[in-house]
Amino acid sequence: MWEIKKISLIGLGAMGVFFAPRLFEAYGENFRVIAEGERKKRLETQGVTINGVNYKFPVVTPEKQGDEADLILIGVKGYGLEQAIKDIRNQVGKNTLILSLLNGVDSEDKLIEAFGEEHVLYAFMRMSIVMKDGKADFDPYWGKIHFGEKLNREYSERVLSIKEVFEKADIPYEIDEDMLKGIWFKFMCNIGENMTCALLGIPFGGFRESEHANWMRINSMREVAAIAQKKGIAIGEEEIEMQNKTVMTIPYPNKPSTLQDLEACKNTEVDMFAGTVVKMGRELGVPTPICEMFYHGICVLEEKNSGIIKVNL
């Protein structure tokens, strides 16, 4: 069985903070964050505040060699994956395992292309964390990581080794029998919820109040389901109905990542979300009018944030 002693995390945003405090408590100096430059300096001097506690986690630079991790967690934004692949290269040894925490449906493919399938497992997150100005407050048991091999009718040694890590660190997890279905289900939910909230400027609680917001959410999910079915992944109305109930349990004021990014005038992951749906829809002959609206509408909001569109003349 794989023995995991050293763990590295790249990306200490809303995904990364779910793991970092508990991994640091369980593994001490053998847990570290990969960072360099101003980000490294900020993490070492200011730290990050999670549920009222300020942490200054150990930091290792991408250039450091000969100190490979046994497990690497990737929690960057989708547009940062290419750089993250470069930054973790010196952390990847013969037996290193890699889990991507990214949204979207293709990060594992990109990691396999870069490092080989012997290093990569599949994963996705089901959680909602608001992070602002280096601070995050959330219930650490509301949400979990789903991970595993592509299929998990029996647990491989790789899966068992990571399972042991999460149990030691008290991190909620689930091992799905069919990880691709889980990843596509999460992507479908992200399109419906993340894109709708971002375009309309509403928190998750808006779905409790507005039939119009829910129309956009549900019908954009159907566009994703139609693409998934063309790819042989069985998600549809049953899964949409299941999520209709789940979305109503998300804390009312919580906001999905794209809305948080827009409000902070940051780049969004709209290309990875709506852009990917539109691209795949064209390739497979599936109409995606709602996702096209999401894509162009959120791009306009980015243009407004950047000053390309003047709103106060």
Secondary structure, 3 states (H helix, E strand, C coil): CCCCCCEEEECCCCCHHHHHHHHHHHHHHHEEEECCHHHHHHHHHCCEEECCEEECCCEECCCCCCCCEEEEEECCCHHHHHHHHHHCHHHEEEEEEEEECCCCCCHHHHHHHHHCHHHECEEEEEECCCEECCEECCCCCCEEEEEECCECCCCCHHHHHHHHHHHHCCCCEECCCEHHHHHHHHHHHHHHHHHHHHHHCCCCCHHHHCHHHHHHHHHHHHHHHHHHHHCCCCCCHHHHHHHHHHHCCCCCCCCCHHHHHHHCCCCCCCHHHHHHHHHHHHHHCCCCHHHHHHHHHHHHHHHHHHCCCCCCC
